[in-house]
């Protein structure tokens, strides 16, 4: 791939497109968790709002609102957890391969 031993900056330049791509995964994870939390707050608020309108505490209304709230939390976590895992996996793989490249060229010289 390289005609001579790559410098650290050349290795970084080689991997920079991939690093720019995986940089989005923590952002996606954070946003999905926040959107899940927002859905949870909206669901709970909706349940309490419905009880306020009815003027009484209804288990059906409360359970429905909590169910909706938990569904958004679940979806947020289902997006966030794989995003964080993939980011960490890809980051470690890039680091490992770049170290191998430098080590391999160092051993050739």
Long-range contacts (C-beta under 8 A, 24 or more apart in sequence): 1-101, 2-101, 2-105, 4-105, 5-102, 5-105, 5-106, 5-108, 5-109, 6-101, 6-102, 6-105, 8-102, 11-98, 11-101, 11-102, 12-98, 14-98, 14-101, 15-94, 15-97, 15-98, 18-90, 18-94, 19-94, 22-86, 22-87, 22-90, 22-91, 22-94, 25-83, 25-84, 25-86, 25-87, 25-90, 26-83, 26-84, 26-87, 28-79, 28-80, 28-83, 29-79, 29-80, 29-81, 29-83, 29-84, 29-87, 30-80, 32-75, 32-76, 32-77, 32-79, 32-80, 32-83, 33-76, 33-77, 33-80, 34-76, 35-72, 35-76, 36-72, 36-73, 36-74, 36-75, 36-76, 36-77, 36-80, 37-73, 37-76, 38-72, 39-68, 39-69, 39-71, 39-72, 39-73, 39-75, 39-76, 40-69, 40-70, 40-72, 40-73, 41-69, 42-69, 42-72, 43-67, 43-68, 43-69, 43-70, 43-71, 43-72, 44-69
